[in-house]
Amino acid sequence: MEENKDKEINFEQAMKELEDIAVELEKGNLNLDESVEKFEQGMELSKKCNEILENAEKRITILLKDGEDLKEENFIPSEE
């Protein structure tokens, strides 16, 4: 993920990288240093995903604004 620190990453990219890291860690082929490095990268990606989701939630709340009254509703995505 080092190359992505300078550019903005979207949610889908972050989740894909996080999934790839999880697969690598689950295989158990990495040495301890590599495993720790992958874990750290995964934690950073996890934080980024959480930040993206929180920002999306805020944007949805703003979009639900009704005049001057704010209708705060939970966003429940439809399952496809």
C-alpha positions in Angstrom: 0.0 0.0 0.0 3.0 2.3 0.2 2.5 3.6 -3.3 -1.1 4.6 -2.4 -0.2 6.9 0.5 0.3 9.9 -1.8 -2.9 9.3 -3.8 -6.5 9.0 -2.8 -7.8 5.4 -2.7 -11.5 4.5 -3.0 -13.4 2.1 -0.9 -13.5 -0.7 -3.4 -9.7 -0.5 -3.9 -9.1 -0.5 -0.2 -11.4 -3.5 0.4 -9.7 -5.4 -2.5 -6.2 -4.8 -1.0 -7.5 -5.7 2.5 -8.9 -9.0 1.1 -5.6 -9.7 -0.6 -3.7 -9.1 2.6 -6.1 -11.4 4.5 -5.5 -14.2 2.0 -1.7 -13.8 2.2 -1.8 -13.9 6.0 -4.2 -16.9 6.0 -1.8 -18.9 3.8 0.9 -18.7 6.5 3.8 -18.5 4.0 5.1 -15.2 5.3 7.8 -14.9 7.9 7.1 -12.9 11.1 8.4 -9.6 9.8 6.4 -9.9 6.6 3.3 -10.9 8.5 3.6 -7.9 10.9 4.1 -5.6 7.9 1.0 -7.0 6.1 -1.0 -6.7 9.3 0.0 -3.0 9.7 -1.0 -2.4 6.1 -4.3 -4.1 6.8 -4.9 -2.0 9.8 -4.3 1.2 7.8 -6.6 0.0 5.1 -9.2 -0.8 7.7 -9.0 2.7 9.1 -9.3 4.2 5.6 -12.4 2.0 4.9 -14.0 3.1 8.1 -13.2 6.8 7.4 -14.8 6.4 3.9 -17.9 4.8 5.3 -18.3 7.5 8.0 -18.0 10.2 5.4 -20.6 8.5 3.2 -22.9 8.3 6.2 -22.5 12.0 6.8 -23.2 12.7 3.1 -26.3 10.6 3.2 -27.5 12.4 6.3 -27.1 15.7 4.5 -29.0 14.5 1.5 -31.9 13.5 3.7 -32.2 17.1 5.0 -35.8 18.2 4.6 -35.9 22.0 4.5 -34.4 23.3 7.7 -35.3 20.1 9.7 -32.7 17.3 9.5 -34.2 13.9 9.2 -31.5 11.6 10.4 -32.3 8.1 9.2 -30.2 4.9 9.1 -29.1 4.0 5.6 -30.0 0.4 4.9 -28.7 -0.8 1.6 -30.9 -3.1 -0.4 -29.6 -6.6 -0.8 -29.1 -7.6 -4.4 
